[in-house]
Amino acid sequence: MTEADTLELRSHGFTDREIMDITLVATARNFLSRTLLALAVDVDVPPTLSPELQDALLAPLASRRPM
């Protein structure tokens, strides 16, 4: 995250607190994804998620899964 990213979020009306929340959630998601990759854990996907959302959430994991 750069200062430009912060300014972009502010331009959309996000407060510093909300930007911090966004940053923490993104960090937690990254940590979880890397942990799942390291442990080679299969991810349970709720059947109610749209195919587009499933692809968006799982694509980073699939492209980095060890062979």
C-alpha positions, 0 to 999 in steps of 0.5 A: 500500500502506498500513499497514493492508495491511501489518497485514492481511498480518501477520495472515495470518502473513507476515513483513516479508521476505515482505511486502517480496517481495509488494510488489516483485513487485506493483511489477514486475508493474505496471511490466511492464503499463505498459510493454506498454501504452506499447509496444502489445505483444500478450501471449503467453498460455500455453494451459495457463492457466485462462480465469479466470486469463487474465481476471485477468491480462489484464483490466487491460491490455485496459481501458487499451489505447489506441484 
